[in-house]
Amino acid sequence: MTRRSLEADEQRNEMLLQRCPPETPLRSLPEAEQDIVVATLLRRLWRTPPAGHPFRDLALMVTYWADETRANEERPDAGIVREELAAFEELSGDAADEPVLLATDLLAGDVLSAQREPWLVIDPKPFVGEPCL
């Protein structure tokens, strides 16, 4: 299938692949339904990236975020944050899945109704990493 971009702005790193009239956001549904739709969409997005892909590595970003969080020791909840980061690192260290394309920061407001599919993701903030992270 050939795909073409309707509009693109390389300076802003934006691309419009399809219009989604009437642009009904998923957040208009009850939260329980939103969760089911988002979980289904996430699985559809998980694809093995091609060699030489331009996407950032999620494990490197998570390490950066964790280091940045640890550097802010003046937080009133610093002890809890350290414990949560240690648990996260322990859990994510056992990841055995092949890296896939991920959509991070996926919110119900980033999912719109469409004509080609019932729901489409916008603003996916792509990373490559283990789906369990």
C-alpha positions in Angstrom: 0.0 0.0 0.0 1.4 3.4 -0.9 1.1 6.1 1.7 1.5 9.8 1.0 1.8 12.7 3.3 -1.0 15.2 3.1 1.2 17.9 4.7 4.6 17.9 6.3 6.8 20.4 8.2 10.3 19.0 8.7 11.3 22.0 10.8 8.6 21.2 13.3 9.0 17.4 12.8 5.3 17.2 11.9 3.5 15.1 9.3 -0.2 14.8 8.5 -1.0 11.4 6.9 -4.7 11.4 7.0 -7.5 13.7 8.0 -9.9 12.4 10.7 -13.3 14.1 10.2 -15.3 14.6 12.4 -12.4 14.5 14.8 -14.2 13.0 17.7 -11.7 12.5 20.5 -11.7 9.2 22.4 -11.9 11.1 25.7 -15.6 11.6 24.8 -16.2 8.0 25.8 -16.3 6.6 29.4 -12.9 5.9 30.8 -13.3 2.1 30.9 -14.0 2.2 27.1 -11.0 4.5 26.6 -8.7 2.0 28.2 -9.8 -0.8 26.0 -9.4 1.3 22.8 -5.9 2.6 23.8 -4.7 -0.9 24.7 -5.9 -2.3 21.4 -4.2 0.6 19.5 -0.9 0.1 21.3 -0.7 -3.5 20.2 -1.4 -2.4 16.6 1.4 0.1 16.7 4.1 -2.3 17.9 6.1 -3.0 14.8 9.7 -4.0 14.4 11.5 -0.8 13.2 13.6 -1.0 10.0 17.4 -0.9 10.2 18.7 2.6 10.5 15.4 4.0 11.8 15.4 7.6 13.1 13.5 6.8 16.4 15.0 7.4 19.9 15.8 4.5 22.2 13.3 4.4 25.1 15.8 2.6 27.4 18.3 5.5 27.0 15.5 8.1 27.6 14.3 6.2 30.7 17.9 6.2 32.1 18.2 9.9 31.4 14.8 10.6 33.1 15.8 8.5 36.1 19.2 10.2 36.4 17.5 13.6 36.1 14.9 12.6 38.8 17.6 11.3 41.1 19.6 14.6 40.8 16.6 16.5 42.3 17.2 15.2 45.8 15.4 18.2 47.4 12.0 16.9 46.6 9.8 16.2 49.7 9.1 12.7 48.2 12.7 11.8 47.3 12.7 8.6 49.3 9.6 7.3 47.6 10.8 8.3 44.2 14.2 6.4 44.8 12.2 3.3 45.8 10.0 3.6 42.7 12.9 4.1 40.4 14.7 1.0 41.9 11.6 -1.1 41.3 11.2 0.2 37.8 14.8 -0.7 37.0 14.5 -4.1 38.5 11.3 -4.8 36.5 12.6 -3.4 33.2 15.9 -5.2 33.5 14.2 -8.5 32.8 12.7 -7.4 29.5 13.2 -10.1 26.8 11.0 -8.9 24.0 12.4 -7.6 20.7 12.4 -3.8 20.4 9.4 -2.4 18.7 8.1 1.0 17.7 6.2 2.5 20.7 3.8 5.4 21.2 4.7 7.1 24.4 2.5 9.6 26.3 -0.6 8.2 24.6 -3.7 9.9 26.1 -7.3 9.6 25.1 -7.1 13.1 23.6 -4.5 11.8 21.2 -6.9 9.3 19.7 -9.5 10.5 17.2 -12.4 8.8 15.4 -11.7 8.4 11.6 -13.2 6.9 8.5 -10.5 4.4 7.6 -10.4 2.9 11.1 -12.7 3.5 14.1 -9.8 5.2 16.0 -6.5 6.6 14.9 -3.5 7.8 17.1 -2.2 11.3 16.6 1.0 12.8 18.1 2.4 9.3 19.0 5.8 10.5 20.3 7.6 7.5 18.9 10.4 5.6 20.6 11.9 2.2 20.0 12.1 -0.2 23.0 10.7 -3.2 24.8 6.9 -3.2 24.9 7.0 -4.1 28.6 8.8 -0.8 29.5 
